[in-house]
């Protein structure tokens, strides 16, 4: 019996911020996977190793967490004033499903570095030494991202002394700007309110700030859901009652935000919205053992991604945190002390993160023009990824 051969596809394995994923140039993909559809999804699922009932991704490139089950497809942009188009796929671990509904903010830093190293930029835009400014079109959510990539001797500088909580080793600092992070034509607050009473049948009535900035996010008060806001992932991810509760909240919030029509659709949209809970600043020990002092932060935040508490903080959720903190009266703003601010430092399970934002109010409507944070990125491996020829 003849068995299928393996084919090989050019690919790069990269870390960006506190995430990592498999990066592809669109033109390097097999022809039938260069367009959206079943073949593309099947190919990427096999690359990652999903669906995996064992939850380990032993037979693929995934890392069996939401932070490491990611795929990126890049192509040269034909949009004016943009260099590269960035398409992100969040791969489910145990289901044959890829969620194309959102963005990965952490991997944006790696997108910039990949774009430079693979020649997507005009050579005139890459200095011998200094910074290359990469303008990225985020195709999933149709927004502009701007990344300043450090350049040394004409090549991407990956090594440096910038330390990012949630990443073991230092690297070169990469500045990421999320431009106009609220989807064009949509409201920052989809319900029209900065705080809503969210009714969840299995939980009860909860105060919630539901915001559309960076990624649709539902913010809760930690005390409402029985937490202090300084929990580490294992405390929640090992709790058989906690995760279904948060998923019920997420599904009801998605309906309230207009993202889905009924809660049954939530299962097909695992990547969005996110759920996070906040509390006033307090000291704790991060997962690394690092001591976080209450005086060094404005508030604490814990967020869930793909059904589990995130080990650090999703980049897009950090955008939502920064914007919500800047708008008076939101639960995030109140947890941070209630003052108007254009920069926030929050504590997450791996440490702290500072994010800047520019927001404005006009006739009662709020807009955000930019959110800025610092990340880092590094190529971990490059060459080819192999998958069976009959898998897509």
C-alpha positions as CSV (number, residue, x, y, z in Angstrom):
1,X,0.0,0.0,0.0
2,X,1.5,3.3,-1.1
3,X,1.6,5.9,1.6
4,X,1.6,9.7,0.9
5,X,4.9,11.5,0.6
6,X,5.8,14.5,2.7
7,X,6.0,17.9,1.1
8,X,8.1,20.7,2.4
9,X,7.0,24.4,2.6
10,X,9.4,27.3,3.3
11,X,8.7,28.6,6.8
12,X,10.2,30.5,9.7
13,X,9.5,29.8,13.4
14,X,9.5,33.1,15.3
15,X,9.0,34.5,18.7
16,X,7.2,37.9,18.9
17,X,6.6,39.4,22.4
18,X,5.3,36.5,24.6
19,X,4.0,34.5,21.7
20,X,5.5,32.4,19.0
21,X,4.3,31.0,15.7
22,X,5.0,29.7,12.2
23,X,5.5,32.4,9.6
24,X,4.9,31.9,5.9
25,X,5.3,34.2,2.8
26,X,2.1,33.9,0.8
27,X,4.0,33.1,-2.4
28,X,5.8,30.2,-0.8
29,X,2.5,28.3,0.0
30,X,1.2,25.6,-2.2
31,X,-1.1,27.2,-4.9
32,X,-4.3,25.8,-3.4
33,X,-3.4,27.3,0.0
34,X,-2.6,30.7,-1.3
35,X,-6.3,31.6,-1.1
36,X,-8.7,31.4,2.0
37,X,-10.6,28.2,2.3
38,X,-10.5,24.5,3.3
39,X,-7.1,23.7,1.8
40,X,-5.4,26.6,3.6
41,X,-7.0,25.7,6.9
42,X,-6.2,22.0,6.6
43,X,-2.6,22.8,5.7
44,X,-2.1,25.0,8.7
45,X,-3.9,22.6,11.1
46,X,-1.5,19.9,10.0
47,X,1.6,22.2,10.4
48,X,0.6,23.0,14.0
49,X,-0.5,19.4,14.8
50,X,-4.2,20.0,15.4
51,X,-6.7,18.8,16.3
52,X,-4.9,16.9,19.1
53,X,-7.0,15.0,21.6
54,X,-3.9,14.6,23.7
55,X,-3.5,18.4,23.9
56,X,0.3,18.2,23.4
57,X,1.0,19.0,19.7
58,X,3.6,16.2,19.6
59,X,3.1,15.8,15.9
60,X,3.3,19.4,14.9
61,X,4.9,22.8,15.4
62,X,2.3,24.0,17.9
63,X,3.1,24.4,21.6
64,X,-0.3,23.3,22.9
65,X,-1.1,26.8,24.4
66,X,-2.9,29.8,23.0
67,X,0.4,31.6,22.9
68,X,2.2,29.0,20.7
69,X,-0.6,27.7,18.4
70,X,-0.3,30.5,15.9
71,X,0.2,31.0,12.2
72,X,1.1,34.0,10.2
73,X,0.9,34.6,6.4
74,X,2.6,37.7,5.0
75,X,2.6,39.3,1.5
76,X,3.7,42.5,0.0
77,X,1.0,45.1,0.4
78,X,-0.6,46.8,-2.6
79,X,-2.3,49.3,-0.2
80,X,-0.9,52.9,-0.4
81,X,1.5,53.7,2.4
82,X,1.8,50.1,3.6
83,X,4.6,47.6,3.2
84,X,3.2,44.3,4.1
85,X,-0.2,42.6,4.7
86,X,-0.4,40.5,7.8
87,X,-2.9,37.7,8.1
88,X,-3.1,35.9,11.5
89,X,-4.6,32.4,12.2
90,X,-5.2,31.3,15.8
91,X,-5.2,27.5,15.7
92,X,-7.4,25.5,18.0
93,X,-5.6,22.8,20.0
94,X,-8.3,20.2,20.2
95,X,-10.6,21.2,17.3
96,X,-10.2,21.3,13.6
97,X,-10.7,25.0,13.5
98,X,-8.7,28.2,12.8
99,X,-10.1,31.5,14.1
100,X,-9.4,34.3,11.6
101,X,-11.5,36.9,13.5
102,X,-8.7,38.7,15.4
103,X,-5.1,39.9,15.6
104,X,-2.1,38.7,17.6
105,X,-0.5,41.9,19.0
106,X,2.6,40.1,20.4
107,X,3.5,38.7,17.0
108,X,3.3,42.1,15.4
109,X,6.9,42.7,16.5
110,X,8.0,39.6,14.6
111,X,6.0,40.6,11.6
112,X,8.1,43.8,11.3
113,X,11.3,41.8,11.7
114,X,10.2,39.2,9.2
115,X,9.2,41.8,6.6
116,X,12.6,43.4,6.8
117,X,14.6,40.2,6.7
118,X,12.6,38.7,3.9
119,X,12.9,41.8,1.7
120,X,9.3,43.0,1.7
121,X,10.5,46.6,2.3
122,X,11.9,48.8,-0.4
123,X,15.7,48.9,0.2
124,X,15.5,52.7,0.6
125,X,13.5,52.2,3.8
126,X,16.2,50.1,5.5
127,X,19.1,52.1,6.9
128,X,22.6,50.8,7.5
129,X,22.1,51.6,11.1
130,X,19.1,52.9,13.0
131,X,15.4,51.9,12.6
132,X,13.3,50.6,9.7
133,X,9.7,51.8,10.0
134,X,7.4,49.0,8.8
135,X,3.8,49.9,8.0
136,X,1.6,46.8,8.3
137,X,-1.9,46.2,7.2
138,X,-3.6,43.8,9.6
139,X,-5.8,42.0,7.2
140,X,-8.0,40.2,9.8
141,X,-9.3,43.4,11.5
142,X,-8.3,45.9,8.7
143,X,-6.2,48.2,10.8
144,X,-2.7,49.8,10.5
145,X,0.2,48.8,12.7
146,X,3.6,50.6,12.7
147,X,6.7,48.8,13.9
148,X,10.1,50.3,14.4
149,X,12.6,47.5,13.8
150,X,16.3,48.1,15.0
151,X,18.8,47.7,12.2
152,X,22.6,47.0,12.6
153,X,24.9,46.9,9.5
154,X,21.8,46.7,7.2
155,X,20.3,43.7,9.0
156,X,17.6,43.2,11.7
157,X,19.2,43.5,15.1
158,X,17.7,40.8,17.3
159,X,20.0,40.8,20.3
160,X,19.8,43.5,22.9
161,X,19.3,44.2,26.6
162,X,15.6,44.8,26.6
163,X,13.8,42.6,29.1
164,X,10.2,41.7,28.6
165,X,8.4,40.0,31.5
166,X,7.2,36.6,30.2
167,X,10.3,36.1,28.0
168,X,13.3,34.3,29.5
169,X,16.1,36.1,27.7
170,X,16.7,39.8,26.8
171,X,16.6,40.9,23.2
172,X,16.5,44.1,21.1
173,X,13.6,46.4,21.8
174,X,10.9,46.8,19.1
175,X,8.3,49.6,19.3
176,X,4.8,48.7,18.1
177,X,2.1,51.3,17.4
178,X,-1.5,50.2,17.0
179,X,-3.0,53.0,14.9
180,X,-6.7,53.8,15.3
181,X,-7.2,50.5,17.2
182,X,-11.0,50.7,17.2
183,X,-12.4,49.0,14.0
184,X,-13.4,51.7,11.5
185,X,-17.1,52.3,11.6
186,X,-17.6,50.6,14.9
187,X,-18.1,52.1,18.4
188,X,-15.4,51.8,21.1
189,X,-18.2,50.7,23.4
190,X,-20.6,48.5,21.4
191,X,-23.4,48.7,23.9
192,X,-23.1,52.4,24.2
193,X,-22.1,52.2,27.9
194,X,-18.8,52.2,29.7
195,X,-20.3,49.8,32.3
196,X,-23.1,47.3,31.7
197,X,-25.0,44.8,33.8
198,X,-24.2,41.6,32.0
199,X,-26.7,38.8,32.8
200,X,-25.1,35.3,32.6
201,X,-27.6,32.5,33.3
202,X,-25.3,30.2,35.1
203,X,-23.4,32.9,36.9
204,X,-25.8,35.8,37.6
205,X,-25.6,39.6,37.0
206,X,-22.1,41.0,36.6
207,X,-20.7,44.6,36.1
208,X,-18.8,44.6,32.8
209,X,-16.9,47.0,30.6
210,X,-17.2,45.7,27.0
211,X,-14.8,47.5,24.7
212,X,-13.7,47.2,21.1
213,X,-10.1,48.3,21.0
214,X,-7.2,46.2,19.9
215,X,-9.5,43.2,20.3
216,X,-13.0,43.0,21.6
217,X,-12.7,42.5,25.4
218,X,-15.0,42.0,28.3
219,X,-13.6,43.4,31.6
220,X,-14.9,42.3,34.9
221,X,-14.1,43.1,38.5
222,X,-12.0,40.4,40.1
223,X,-14.0,40.4,43.3
224,X,-17.2,39.7,41.4
225,X,-15.9,36.4,40.1
226,X,-14.3,35.3,43.3
227,X,-10.7,36.3,42.7
228,X,-8.2,38.8,44.0
229,X,-6.7,39.7,40.6
230,X,-3.2,38.3,41.5
231,X,-3.8,34.6,40.6
232,X,-1.3,32.7,38.5
233,X,-2.4,30.5,35.5
234,X,-2.4,27.2,37.3
235,X,-4.8,28.4,40.0
236,X,-7.5,29.0,37.4
237,X,-6.6,26.6,34.6
238,X,-6.7,23.6,37.0
239,X,-10.1,24.6,38.3
240,X,-12.8,22.6,36.6
241,X,-15.5,25.0,37.6
242,X,-13.7,28.3,36.7
243,X,-13.1,27.8,33.0
244,X,-16.7,26.9,32.1
245,X,-17.8,29.9,34.1
246,X,-15.5,32.2,32.1
247,X,-16.6,30.7,28.8
248,X,-20.3,31.3,29.7
249,X,-19.4,34.9,30.5
250,X,-17.5,35.2,27.2
251,X,-20.4,33.8,25.2
252,X,-23.0,36.1,26.8
253,X,-20.6,39.1,26.4
254,X,-20.1,38.3,22.7
255,X,-23.8,38.4,22.1
256,X,-24.2,41.7,24.0
257,X,-21.3,43.2,21.9
258,X,-23.0,42.1,18.7
259,X,-20.1,39.8,17.7
260,X,-22.4,36.7,17.5
261,X,-26.2,36.2,17.3
262,X,-26.5,33.5,20.0
263,X,-24.3,31.8,22.5
264,X,-24.1,28.6,20.5
265,X,-21.9,30.5,17.9
266,X,-19.2,31.3,20.5
267,X,-17.5,27.9,20.1
268,X,-16.6,28.8,16.5
269,X,-15.1,32.2,17.7
270,X,-12.7,31.1,20.4
271,X,-10.2,33.9,19.7
272,X,-12.7,36.8,20.3
273,X,-13.8,38.3,22.5
274,X,-11.4,38.1,25.4
275,X,-12.4,38.0,29.0
276,X,-10.3,39.8,31.7
277,X,-10.7,40.7,35.3
278,X,-9.1,43.6,37.1
279,X,-8.4,44.8,40.6
280,X,-6.6,47.8,42.2
281,X,-2.8,47.5,42.5
282,X,-1.5,45.0,45.0
283,X,1.7,43.1,45.5
284,X,2.3,39.5,44.4
285,X,4.9,37.1,43.1
286,X,5.0,36.6,39.4
287,X,5.2,33.1,37.9
288,X,9.0,33.5,37.7
289,X,9.2,34.3,41.4
290,X,9.8,38.0,40.7
291,X,8.3,40.2,43.4
292,X,5.8,42.8,42.0
293,X,5.3,45.7,44.3
294,X,1.9,47.5,44.5
295,X,3.6,50.9,44.3
296,X,5.2,50.0,40.9
297,X,1.9,49.4,39.1
298,X,-1.5,51.0,38.6
299,X,-3.7,47.9,38.7
300,X,-3.6,44.1,38.2
301,X,-5.1,42.3,35.3
302,X,-5.7,38.7,34.4
303,X,-6.9,37.7,31.0
304,X,-8.1,34.5,29.3
305,X,-7.3,33.4,25.8
306,X,-8.7,30.3,24.0
307,X,-10.3,29.1,27.2
308,X,-7.3,29.4,29.6
309,X,-5.7,32.1,31.7
310,X,-2.9,33.6,29.7
311,X,0.6,33.2,31.1
312,X,1.4,36.9,30.6
313,X,-0.8,39.3,28.5
314,X,-2.0,39.2,24.9
315,X,-0.7,42.3,23.0
316,X,-4.2,43.1,21.7
317,X,-5.7,42.8,25.2
318,X,-3.0,45.2,26.4
319,X,-4.3,47.6,23.8
320,X,-7.8,47.2,25.3
321,X,-6.5,47.7,28.8
322,X,-4.7,50.9,27.9
323,X,-7.7,52.4,26.1
324,X,-10.1,51.4,28.8
325,X,-7.8,52.8,31.5
326,X,-7.8,56.2,29.7
327,X,-11.6,56.5,29.6
328,X,-13.1,57.7,32.9
329,X,-15.7,55.5,34.4
330,X,-14.7,52.2,32.9
331,X,-14.0,49.3,35.3
332,X,-10.4,49.4,34.2
333,X,-10.1,53.1,34.8
334,X,-11.7,52.8,38.3
335,X,-9.5,49.9,39.3
336,X,-6.5,52.1,38.3
337,X,-7.7,54.9,40.6
338,X,-10.1,56.8,38.3
339,X,-7.8,59.4,37.0
340,X,-7.4,60.4,33.4
341,X,-4.2,59.0,32.1
342,X,-2.3,58.4,28.8
343,X,0.0,55.6,30.1
344,X,-0.7,52.6,32.3
345,X,1.5,50.0,34.1
346,X,-0.4,46.9,35.0
347,X,0.6,43.7,36.7
348,X,0.0,40.3,34.9
349,X,1.0,36.8,35.8
350,X,4.5,37.1,34.4
351,X,5.3,40.6,35.6
352,X,4.4,44.1,34.4
353,X,3.8,45.9,31.2
354,X,3.6,49.6,30.4
355,X,1.3,50.7,27.5
356,X,0.7,54.3,26.3
357,X,-2.5,55.4,24.6
358,X,-4.0,58.5,23.0
359,X,-7.8,58.9,23.3
360,X,-10.2,61.7,22.9
361,X,-13.9,62.4,23.5
362,X,-16.1,64.2,20.9
363,X,-19.7,64.9,21.6
364,X,-19.9,61.9,24.0
365,X,-18.2,59.5,21.6
366,X,-14.7,58.2,22.4
367,X,-12.0,57.5,19.9
368,X,-8.4,56.1,20.2
369,X,-5.8,57.3,17.7
370,X,-2.8,55.3,18.9
371,X,-1.6,52.7,21.4
372,X,2.1,52.1,21.9
373,X,4.0,49.3,23.6
374,X,7.5,47.8,23.5
375,X,8.1,44.2,22.4
376,X,11.0,42.1,21.1
377,X,11.3,39.4,18.4
378,X,13.7,36.7,17.3
379,X,13.9,34.1,14.6
380,X,14.0,30.7,16.3
381,X,14.3,28.5,13.3
382,X,14.1,28.8,9.5
383,X,13.9,26.4,6.6
384,X,11.0,24.2,5.7
385,X,8.1,22.6,7.5
386,X,7.0,19.2,6.3
387,X,3.5,17.8,6.2
388,X,1.9,14.8,4.4
389,X,0.9,15.6,0.9
390,X,-2.6,14.3,1.4
391,X,-3.3,16.4,4.5
392,X,-4.8,19.4,2.7
